[in-house]
Amino acid sequence: MRTIGLIAEGHTDQVVLEQLLVGFFGDEVEVHPVQPQDAGPDANGTYAPGGWTVLFRFLREGGHREALQFNDLIVIHVDTDCADEVGFDVPQRDDPAGLAQAVEARLIEIVGVDFYAAHGHRVIFAVAVDEIECWLLPLLFESQKKKAAKTTGCLEAANHALSKRGEPRLSTGDSKDPKAYERLARRYRRRSTLSRLGPKNPSLHRFLLHLEETP
């Protein structure tokens, strides 16, 4: 059984990534949420705080090193919507592949160049341009190439499409619904669906190519 430690910005990101990993590797994978920890919601239904600043702090404190001690692989996820903010320090650009590559280089700086040189074959970057909701659009716009490949306004596009279908929205106001994310993303658990639709979104395609390179 292959074990994968999941280091992500937030809980709903973990939900999507877990479905993708199960779809790619099948039943022979066990996914362990590492950051944020899988503690569930509090009494108010709120999950542990996330975001790129929390993620970067976790990595700078060496959380990825500990995670690798207990897992065969680790996945490190970040969205690019805040890439040009101070502290993230990656200029925005129109080329999704170029932006993802630049963010991956930034992540290597943060986890440690020496660490990555020694263990990079066990580290998978999941850089979503510009948010992980973009990776869900191929499920909603199978026959609409441009919409499936969107890299901006993806949460709004997904919510609009789901509302038209009479399905639960991913979010209401600032509140995201993890169950709605899982309900939509679990369609990727079928490998044939993932292989057919995944390449329609550029940064999701890049993530799948990284998975194919794993030992």
C-alpha positions as CSV (number, residue, x, y, z in Angstrom):
1,M,0.0,0.0,0.0
2,R,1.5,3.3,-1.1
3,T,1.1,6.1,1.5
4,I,0.9,9.8,0.6
5,G,1.1,12.7,3.0
6,L,-1.1,15.6,1.8
7,I,0.2,19.2,2.5
8,A,-2.2,21.8,1.2
9,E,-3.5,25.3,1.7
10,G,-6.9,24.3,3.1
11,H,-9.3,21.5,3.9
12,T,-11.3,21.7,0.6
13,D,-8.0,21.5,-1.3
14,Q,-7.3,18.3,0.5
15,V,-10.7,17.0,-0.4
16,V,-10.1,17.5,-4.1
17,L,-6.6,16.2,-4.1
18,E,-7.6,13.0,-2.3
19,Q,-10.1,12.2,-5.0
20,L,-7.5,12.8,-7.7
21,L,-4.9,10.6,-6.0
22,V,-7.4,7.8,-5.5
23,G,-8.4,8.1,-9.1
24,F,-4.8,8.0,-10.3
25,F,-3.4,5.3,-8.1
26,G,-6.5,3.3,-7.4
27,D,-7.2,1.4,-4.2
28,E,-3.5,0.8,-3.6
29,V,-3.1,4.2,-2.0
30,E,-3.7,5.6,1.5
31,V,-3.9,9.4,1.7
32,H,-2.9,11.1,5.0
33,P,-3.9,14.7,5.6
34,V,-0.9,16.4,7.1
35,Q,-1.5,20.1,6.7
36,P,-4.1,21.2,7.7
37,Q,-4.5,18.2,10.1
38,D,-7.6,16.2,9.6
39,A,-9.2,17.4,12.9
40,G,-12.6,18.0,11.4
41,P,-14.7,21.2,12.0
42,D,-15.1,22.9,15.3
43,A,-18.5,23.4,17.0
44,N,-19.3,26.2,14.6
45,G,-18.5,24.1,11.6
46,T,-15.2,25.9,10.9
47,Y,-12.1,24.1,9.8
48,A,-8.5,25.0,10.8
49,P,-7.2,28.1,9.2
50,G,-5.4,27.7,5.9
51,G,-3.9,29.8,3.1
52,W,-0.5,30.1,1.6
53,T,1.0,31.9,4.6
54,V,0.1,29.0,6.9
55,L,1.4,26.5,4.4
56,F,4.7,28.4,3.9
57,R,5.1,28.6,7.7
58,F,4.5,24.8,8.0
59,L,7.2,24.1,5.4
60,R,9.7,26.5,6.9
61,E,9.2,24.8,10.3
62,G,10.1,21.5,8.6
63,G,6.7,19.9,8.6
64,H,7.4,18.3,5.2
65,R,10.5,16.5,6.5
66,E,8.5,14.9,9.3
67,A,5.7,14.0,6.9
68,L,8.2,12.2,4.6
69,Q,9.4,10.0,7.5
70,F,5.9,8.5,7.7
71,N,4.8,8.4,4.0
72,D,6.2,7.1,0.8
73,L,5.4,10.3,-1.0
74,I,4.2,13.8,-0.1
75,V,2.1,16.1,-2.2
76,I,2.6,19.9,-1.6
77,H,-0.3,22.0,-2.9
78,V,-0.6,25.8,-3.3
79,D,-2.8,28.1,-5.4
80,T,-1.2,30.8,-7.5
81,D,-3.9,33.5,-7.0
82,C,-1.7,35.2,-4.4
83,A,1.6,34.4,-6.0
84,D,2.6,38.1,-6.4
85,E,1.9,39.0,-2.8
86,V,4.8,40.0,-0.5
87,G,6.3,36.8,1.0
88,F,5.1,34.6,-1.9
89,D,7.2,36.6,-4.3
90,V,6.4,35.1,-7.7
91,P,5.3,37.5,-10.4
92,Q,2.0,36.7,-12.1
93,R,2.1,35.8,-15.8
94,D,-0.3,34.8,-18.5
95,D,1.4,31.4,-19.2
96,P,0.0,28.8,-16.8
97,A,2.9,26.4,-17.3
98,G,5.4,29.1,-16.7
99,L,3.7,30.3,-13.6
100,A,3.4,26.8,-12.2
101,Q,7.1,26.2,-12.9
102,A,8.0,29.4,-11.2
103,V,5.9,28.6,-8.1
104,E,7.5,25.1,-8.0
105,A,10.9,26.7,-7.9
106,R,9.7,28.9,-5.0
107,L,8.5,25.9,-3.1
108,I,11.9,24.2,-3.6
109,E,13.5,27.3,-2.0
110,I,11.2,27.0,0.9
111,V,11.5,23.2,1.5
112,G,15.3,23.5,1.1
113,V,17.4,23.0,-2.0
114,D,19.4,20.2,-0.3
115,F,16.3,18.5,0.9
116,Y,14.8,18.5,-2.6
117,A,18.0,17.3,-4.2
118,A,18.0,14.3,-1.9
119,H,14.2,13.6,-1.8
120,G,12.7,15.3,-4.8
121,H,11.7,12.0,-6.3
122,R,9.3,11.6,-3.4
123,V,7.8,15.1,-3.5
124,I,4.9,15.9,-5.9
125,F,4.0,19.5,-6.4
126,A,0.3,20.4,-7.0
127,V,0.3,24.0,-8.2
128,A,-3.2,25.1,-9.1
129,V,-3.5,28.0,-11.5
130,D,-5.0,30.0,-10.1
131,E,-7.1,28.0,-7.6
132,I,-7.9,24.4,-7.2
133,E,-11.5,25.0,-8.2
134,C,-10.1,25.4,-11.8
135,W,-9.3,21.6,-11.7
136,L,-13.0,20.9,-11.2
137,L,-14.2,22.7,-14.3
138,P,-13.5,19.9,-16.8
139,L,-16.1,17.9,-14.9
140,L,-18.7,20.7,-15.5
141,F,-17.7,21.8,-19.0
142,E,-16.7,18.5,-20.8
143,S,-17.5,19.8,-24.2
144,Q,-16.6,23.4,-23.7
145,K,-12.8,23.6,-24.2
146,K,-12.3,27.2,-23.1
147,K,-14.3,26.9,-20.0
148,A,-12.7,23.7,-19.0
149,A,-9.3,25.3,-19.4
150,K,-10.1,28.5,-17.4
151,T,-7.5,29.7,-14.9
152,T,-9.4,32.7,-13.4
153,G,-12.9,33.0,-11.9
154,C,-13.1,29.3,-11.4
155,L,-15.1,29.1,-8.2
156,E,-17.7,31.5,-9.6
157,A,-17.9,29.5,-12.8
158,A,-18.3,26.2,-10.9
159,N,-21.0,27.6,-8.6
160,H,-22.9,29.0,-11.6
161,A,-22.8,25.7,-13.5
162,L,-23.8,23.7,-10.4
163,S,-26.7,26.0,-9.7
164,K,-27.9,25.5,-13.3
165,R,-27.8,21.7,-12.7
166,G,-29.7,22.0,-9.4
167,E,-26.6,20.6,-7.6
168,P,-25.1,22.0,-4.3
169,R,-22.8,25.0,-4.8
170,L,-19.2,24.7,-3.7
171,S,-19.6,27.9,-1.6
172,T,-22.1,30.4,-0.3
173,G,-20.6,33.8,0.4
174,D,-17.2,33.2,2.0
175,S,-18.2,29.7,3.3
176,K,-17.0,26.6,1.4
177,D,-18.9,23.3,1.6
178,P,-16.4,20.4,1.8
179,K,-19.2,17.9,1.1
180,A,-20.0,19.7,-2.2
181,Y,-16.4,19.6,-3.2
182,E,-16.2,15.9,-2.5
183,R,-19.4,15.2,-4.3
184,L,-18.1,16.9,-7.5
185,A,-14.4,15.8,-7.2
186,R,-15.2,12.1,-6.5
187,R,-16.1,11.8,-10.2
188,Y,-12.3,11.8,-10.8
189,R,-12.0,8.6,-8.8
190,R,-12.8,6.8,-12.0
191,R,-9.4,6.6,-13.8
192,S,-10.9,6.7,-17.2
193,T,-12.7,10.0,-16.3
194,L,-9.5,11.5,-14.9
195,S,-7.4,10.5,-17.9
196,R,-10.0,11.9,-20.3
197,L,-10.8,15.1,-18.6
198,G,-7.7,16.0,-16.6
199,P,-5.7,17.2,-19.5
200,K,-8.4,19.8,-20.4
201,N,-7.1,22.1,-17.6
202,P,-3.5,23.1,-18.0
203,S,-2.3,23.0,-14.3
204,L,-4.3,19.9,-13.5
205,H,-2.6,18.3,-16.5
206,R,0.8,19.3,-15.2
207,F,-0.1,17.7,-11.8
208,L,-1.1,14.4,-13.5
209,L,2.2,14.4,-15.4
210,H,4.1,14.8,-12.1
211,L,2.1,11.8,-10.8
212,E,3.2,9.7,-13.8
213,E,6.8,10.4,-12.9
214,T,6.5,9.0,-9.4
215,P,8.6,5.9,-8.7
